[in-house]
Amino acid sequence: MSKATRATTMLAKAGVAFTVHTYAYDPDADSIGMQAAEALGESPARVLKTLMALVDGKPACVIVPSDHEVSMKRLAAAFGGKSAQMMKPAEAERVTGYKVGGISPFGQMRLVRTAIEEQALAHDLVYMNGGQRGLQVRLAPRDAMAVLKAIAAPLVA
């Protein structure tokens, strides 16, 4: 497995301090984020999952703790929209350039609006997908917000 991905390249170019962590990815896991947290021996609240959604029909990246679900109402409100829905997997892959299970908020094919669950900011370090299945990057959530130009909002139900 290569540890150099578009995600890690973006973080390095931005001067963000991060470490790379690999784990045995299970494509049959009920929850990829929860499986990653267990494999890394970390609290699910610190292992964040990256989801792709549509807010009023426009792409958005959503980052939430792996043990929570996104509230579509809260997501729409965070971006000043009326409605939100999850993006279909094939569309998420096309928009991001990553395969489902390896979608990182960093280094996507095009810049999209990004929101991070505000609870994640309570942690010194969090894990996010590094752009490949079985690859996570550990970094400060505020550094992630800065490099992604993300907003922090209450996003979980």
C-alpha positions in Angstrom: 0.0 0.0 0.0 1.4 3.4 -1.0 1.5 6.0 1.8 1.7 8.8 -0.8 -1.7 9.8 -2.0 -3.3 13.0 -3.2 -4.5 13.5 0.4 -1.1 13.1 2.0 0.5 15.2 -0.8 -2.0 18.0 -0.2 -1.3 18.0 3.6 2.4 18.0 3.1 2.3 20.9 0.6 0.1 22.8 3.1 2.7 22.3 5.9 0.2 20.4 8.1 1.7 18.1 10.7 0.2 14.6 10.3 1.1 11.0 10.8 0.0 8.1 8.5 -1.6 4.9 10.0 -2.5 1.8 8.1 -4.9 -1.0 9.1 -6.5 -4.1 7.5 -9.5 -2.7 5.6 -12.6 -5.0 5.7 -14.8 -4.3 2.6 -17.6 -6.3 4.3 -17.7 -4.3 7.5 -21.1 -2.9 8.4 -19.5 0.5 9.1 -16.1 1.4 7.6 -15.5 4.1 10.1 -16.2 1.9 13.1 -14.1 -0.9 11.6 -11.2 1.6 11.2 -11.6 2.8 14.8 -11.5 -0.8 16.1 -8.5 -1.7 13.9 -6.6 1.3 15.1 -7.6 0.8 18.7 -9.0 4.3 18.9 -12.3 5.8 20.2 -14.9 6.1 17.3 -15.3 9.7 18.4 -11.7 10.4 17.2 -11.9 8.4 14.0 -13.9 10.6 11.6 -15.7 9.4 8.5 -15.8 11.4 5.3 -19.2 11.4 3.6 -20.3 13.1 0.4 -23.7 14.7 0.2 -25.8 17.1 -1.9 -27.1 20.3 -0.3 -29.7 21.9 -2.6 -28.2 19.7 -5.4 -24.6 20.9 -4.9 -21.8 18.6 -3.7 -20.6 18.9 -0.1 -18.1 17.0 2.0 -19.2 16.1 5.6 -16.9 14.9 8.3 -18.4 13.4 11.4 -17.3 10.9 14.2 -17.6 7.3 12.9 -20.1 6.4 15.6 -22.6 9.0 14.6 -25.0 9.6 11.7 -25.4 12.9 9.9 -28.7 14.8 10.3 -29.7 15.9 6.9 -31.7 18.8 8.4 -28.6 20.0 10.3 -26.4 19.6 7.3 -28.6 21.7 5.1 -28.8 24.3 7.8 -25.0 24.4 8.1 -24.7 25.5 4.5 -27.8 27.7 4.5 -29.7 25.2 2.3 -33.2 23.8 2.3 -32.5 20.1 1.8 -29.7 17.6 1.9 -29.2 14.0 0.9 -26.4 11.5 0.7 -24.6 11.4 -2.7 -24.8 8.1 -4.5 -21.5 6.1 -4.3 -20.7 6.3 -8.0 -21.2 10.0 -8.0 -19.1 10.4 -4.8 -16.3 8.5 -6.6 -16.6 10.7 -9.7 -16.6 14.0 -7.7 -13.7 13.0 -5.4 -11.6 10.8 -7.5 -11.4 8.3 -4.7 -13.0 4.9 -4.2 -15.8 4.5 -1.6 -14.0 3.3 1.6 -11.0 5.5 0.7 -12.6 8.9 0.3 -10.6 11.5 1.9 -11.6 15.1 2.4 -8.1 16.1 1.3 -6.9 16.1 -2.3 -10.3 15.6 -3.9 -10.6 16.2 -7.7 -12.4 19.5 -7.1 -12.9 21.8 -4.2 -16.3 21.3 -2.5 -17.9 22.9 0.5 -16.8 21.1 3.6 -18.3 20.9 7.1 -16.9 19.2 10.1 -18.9 18.1 13.2 -18.1 20.7 15.9 -17.7 17.9 18.6 -14.5 16.8 16.7 -12.8 20.0 17.6 -12.7 18.9 21.3 -10.0 16.4 20.5 -6.3 17.3 20.2 -5.9 14.8 17.3 -8.3 12.9 15.1 -8.0 10.4 12.3 -9.4 11.0 8.8 -9.2 8.9 5.6 -5.8 9.4 3.9 -7.1 8.7 0.4 -6.9 4.9 0.3 -8.8 2.1 1.8 -7.0 1.1 5.0 -5.1 4.4 5.3 -5.7 7.1 7.9 -4.0 10.3 8.7 -3.8 11.6 12.2 -3.8 15.4 12.6 -5.2 18.3 14.6 -8.9 18.9 13.7 -8.3 22.6 13.5 -5.5 22.1 11.0 -7.8 20.0 8.9 -10.4 22.7 9.1 -7.9 25.4 8.0 -6.5 23.4 5.0 -10.1 22.4 3.9 -11.5 25.9 4.5 -14.2 24.0 6.3 -16.9 25.2 8.6 -17.6 23.7 12.0 -21.3 23.0 12.8 -23.6 20.6 14.7 -24.1 18.0 12.1 -25.1 14.8 13.9 -28.5 13.7 15.0 
